[in-house]
């Protein structure tokens, strides 16, 4: 694994995590076609040294968290399960933001039951609801932390001003924004995270295969005898010491390929090729 990262000085994990979202049915609704294989993927991830697994109540909904518990509970020492709340899922590919305090509290309590734990290591606000005062959303997260139901708080898909408002209201340990070598719109947020020592969790780190069309990635991958996906993940790890990629897959072979990228070291010439 390519080093470690600390969340709020309290939890330390390796810098290659696993995003569990794909361990659901089509449209991120319902169970996966092969629930046994989903459990095998999760167990193999832990065998490979992955100790950070990202999920959400919205994945399924609920199914994803249930499968994680089926596969890994009681959780091996050091394994961190991060989850999120803030979305309703009325159907496949449909995502409706709901940041009402009572809904976020219900999401937290439901995740505790499904994951079979007493406290969530990292509870992330999946999206900030523009229809609900931010102070109300941040307030319930602070309350849940004070009550011992969550250990650390994270945000997802925020810009710099929103992040700074949140940090003024409560302790933030991480940010999860869309980010990959072809989509760097969140560079300003990443820079704030790096200065503040917040973990930055890039979702969509491989661009769902679109990255394979880039000539620079292909060149660097061939130089190292690696795949394009591995080169893309290695670039993320090299981009910042607070980067924690969470590539997801429903297949063990892809999991093993992605995890192996943590051992790939890019040199300055590689980085120049990829960043120009």
N, C-alpha and C positions, 0 to 999 in steps of 0.2 A: 504494500500500500504506500501511496505517496504522501507520507507524513500524516499528521493529525491536526484537528481543529478543536477549539474549545468553545462551548456555548456558555457565555456569561461567567466564565471561570469556574463553572460547576460540573459540566459534562464534557468529556473529551472523546471524540470518535475519529476513525480513519477518514481520510478525505476522498473516499469513493463510496457513496451510499447506494441505495436502491429505491427507486420509485415504484410503488406497488400498484399504481392505478390500472395498469393493463391486465391485472389479475381479476378481471370482471367480464361481463358479457358485452355484446356489441352496443356501441353508444354509451359505454360506461354504465350500463344498467344491467342488473341481475347478476347471477353467478357466471363464472367462466365455463366454457364448454367442457373443460377437463379440470375439475376441482382438485383431483389428486396431483396433477402436474403442477398446478399453482402452488400447492403445499411443497412439492419437491423443489420448485424454484426458490422459495423462501428459505428452506432448510439448506440448500446448496449455497445460497448467498452467505449465510452465516458461516458455513464451513470454509468459505473462501476468505473470510476475514471481514466481511461487511458487517458493521455494527451500527448503522444508521438506516432505518427503514421509514420511508415517508408514505403516509396514507391520508385518508380523509373520510368523514362520515358520508360525503357526497358520492364516493366511489361505490356504486352498486344501486342505490345507496346502502350503506351499512355492511354489505357483503364483504367488502375488502378487509375491513377491520376484523370481521368474524373469521375469515380465512387465515389472517395473520395469527390470531389467537390459536386456532386449530393447529397450525403448523409449528408454532414456536413456544407457546405457553406450556410450562413456566419458562420465562425468557432467560436465556443464558446471561451470565453476569456481563455487564458492560454494553449490552444491546439496547439502543435507544429507539423507541417507537415514537415518531412524530405524527400528529394528526391535525386536522383542521375542521373548522365549522364556519358556516356563513352562507351556504348555498342550499336551496331546495332543488329537488330533482323530479319534476313531474313526468319525465319521459326521456327516451334516448336522445342524447346530444342536447338536451334542454337544461339550462343552468339559470336559476333565478336567485339573485342575491337576496339574502334575508339576514340583516344584522341586528334585529331587535334583541334587546338584552335577554328576554326570556327564551328566545330561540337559541342564542349562543350558549346560555346556561344548559338548556336541554341537550344541545349537541355535545357539550362537555360530559355531562352525566351519562348520556348514551354511549359515548366512546369508552368511558371508564368500564361500563358493563360489558361491552362487546370485546374489548381488549383484555378483560379480566384483571384489571389492575386497580390500585387505590389512588394513584396519582399519575397524571400524564406528564411525561418528561418534557415535551415541547408541544404546546397548543397554539396553533396558528390561526389567525383570522384570515379565512380563505379569500375574502374580498371585503373591503370597506363598503358598507351600504350607504349610498348618497342620500337615501331617504330617511336615514336615522342619524341623529346628532353623533358626531364622532365621540364626544365625551361620554355618551351612553354606552357605546361599543367598547371604548377603552376602559370605562369604569367597571363593566361586568368582568372583563378579563382581570383587572386588578383585584376585584373581589374574589374571583375563583382562585387566584394565586394566594391571597391572604387566607382563604379557607383550606389551603393545602390540597386542592384538587388538581392544580397544575403547578409544575415546577418552574418552567420557563415559557415566555411568550414570544411568538413570532408573527410576522405580517407577510402577506402575499400580494403581489402586484401593487406596489406603492411607488410614488415618485418621491423626490427628495423633500419637498415641503411637507408632504403627508408624513413621511418618516420622521422628520424633525418634530412635528406636532405630537406624534405618538411618543417619541422619546422624552418629550417634555412632560408627558402625562404618566408614563409608566415605564418600567425597565423592559427594553426590547433586546432579545438575544439573537434574532435572525431575521433575514428577509428572503423571501422566495419569489423571484421574478423570472419571467421568460427571458432566456439569454442563451446564445450559442455563438459560434464563430461568425455566422452570417447575420446575426441579429443582436447588435450591441447597443440597442436603444437605452438599456439600463446601465450603461457605463457610469453616469453620474451617481446613481444609487450604489453601485459597486464601490466606487471611490469613497463614498461616505462610510460604507460598511468597513472598508479596509482601514480607514483612519480611526474608526470607533471600535474596531475589534469585534464587529458583528459577523456572524456566519452569513455567507451569501449562497443561497441554494438555487442554482439555475434549473428551472423546469424547461422542458423541450430542449435538452442539451444537444440532441442529435438532429433536431429539425425534422423528425419523422422520415429520415432517409434523403431529404433534399440536399443535404451537405455532400452527398456522394458525387454531385455534379461539379464540384469545384476543382479546378486544375491544381491549385496550390496544395490542397489537402491530399490529392492523389500523389503529388510529387513527394511530399514529406512522408506519406505512408509507405511508398515504395522504397524510399531511402532507408527506412527503419525495418523493412520487412513486416509492416503492420497493416492493419485494415484502415480504411478511411475513418470508420467510427472510432477506432482506437486513437488515431491522430487527432480527431476532433476533441475527444475527451482529454487527451494529454495537453492540448492547447488550453483548455479550460483550467486544468490544474496549474499550468504554468502562468496563467493570466494573473492570479492573485492568491496569496496564502490563505485568504478567508473563503476561497471557493470550495464548495462541497457539491459536486455533481451527483445527480440521482437518476442515472439512466434506468429506464424501465423496460421490461420484456416479459413475455409469458413463456419463454423457452430457456432451458438450461444452457444450451450451447451459446446463445446470444449473451446470456448472463456471464458466462465464463470469458467470452471475448471482451465484453465491456469491462469486467473487473481487471483483466490483465492489462488494460490501458494504464492502470495506476503505476505500473513498473516502467512505462515508456518515458524516457527523459529527452526532451527536445533541447537542442542547442540554440545559441543565438541566431545562427543562420536559418534554422527552421522557423523560429519565431518571426524573423524578418520576412521570410517567404509567406507566412500565413497572415501577417498583419499589413501587408502592402497590397 
